[in-house]
Amino acid sequence: MAKEYKINFINASYRRFYEMHKEEILGAITSCLERGDFIMREDLDKFEKNLADYTGAKYAVGVNSGTDALMLSHEVLGIGQGDEVICVSHTFIAPFQETVHVGAKPVLIDVKEDDCVMDVSQIEPAITEKTKAILPVHLSGAVCDMKEIMRIAEERNLKVIEDACQALGSRQDGKMAGTFGDTGCFSFISPKLLGAYGDAGAIVTNNKEIYEKLLLLRNHWNITQNALLGVQLPHPEVMDWGHNTRMDNIQAAVLNVKIKYIDWIINRRKEIAEKYLAELEGLPIDLPSRKEGETWQEFIVRPKDREAFRDFMQEEGVELLIRDTTPNHKLKGLGLEHFNLPVTEKLATEQARLPIYPELTNEEVDYVIQRVKKFYSA
Ligand SMILES: Cc1ncc(COP(=O)(O)O)c(C=O)c1O
């Protein structure tokens, strides 16, 4: 049985959003049930259009998860055996896990201490004749320096896969994260800024050829699914190996409801972040920052004495998320321990996440602030 907190890290968010929009959400799900529309039906088409419109990308392809979006991105760009892909270790493990799954080698570089995303000055020294792609990860809403990454990629003829799983809605120079590279990968797993009721993901691209190939790759190259789809998809003249990684139609229906509220979600998160920043300034706790246009997928602090801070906050009823005690590349069994990434290794022992979901009440945000102050006054 999970411990009950006065303010839990994320679960209350799901329940509260559902209560706020119950009729619309149930209406969307019921409509799928009544139509018998479960796999690759109009709700998915609609969501792909909604996502493309929202991000400004030409095309969007709904898939099963952010992880599969990354996997298909590697495949569609022809990355495989013998290739190297430059990524960071300071991230959820999925991006370079998928590099390994296509038979290529991750080359991990460090992040910057101020915004915790890829240190682009380390890209060029990491390039070898085997380098095929750069895989920047936009973390917690902060966007990597895409101008510099695209400059290097163009000069060196490298592909770019953007992991924008934590950056839906974040902009750099007015352009949405995920739309700079060859492909942009999104996750809609429940805790994300736009969360489905389970797993879901998507890839965006501006390249028609990539788009058309992704449609085939996600669905067994369109070979056998006609009875499920209710339409006869044309068989390609030449087959290749595909996958089953379609976004579930019911999840798409839920996301079509939630995406209508994305501005509210982003603005409310910003409001909470600004309150935390104003109230916690001056305490011995490092606070995050964002550049113009970036969103707040997470609010990550670096408290002095992290474990005591966590224990105190949890004792006071505030659930924190502390995830990265051992950095990914130092986990035993992955064969990545030879990478030495001082900033990544430092951050792993220092970071803690405060709750920032948009359904938090002002009273709850104040409660979190008061508890943090109390910890430091003790
Ligand atoms: C940065 C990053 N990349 C990839 C993923 C993988 O997405 P999913 O959980 O939908 O497979 C996640 C999130 O969970 C993530 O945060």
The ligand as a Gaussian input file, in Angstrom:
#p B3LYP/6-31G(d) Opt

LIG

0 1
 C       13.395000      12.444000     -21.370000
 C       12.534000      11.240000     -21.599000
 N       12.770000      10.475000     -22.664000
 C       12.017000       9.402000     -22.921000
 C       10.979000       9.033000     -22.097000
 C       10.236000       7.793000     -22.403000
 O        8.864000       7.986000     -22.583000
 P        7.841000       6.814000     -22.239000
 O        7.812000       6.649000     -20.767000
 O        6.557000       7.316000     -22.809000
 O        8.324000       5.602000     -22.945000
 C       10.708000       9.818000     -20.977000
 C        9.622000       9.570000     -20.037000
 O        9.108000       8.833000     -19.489000
 C       11.505000      10.933000     -20.716000
 O       11.288000      11.693000     -19.638000

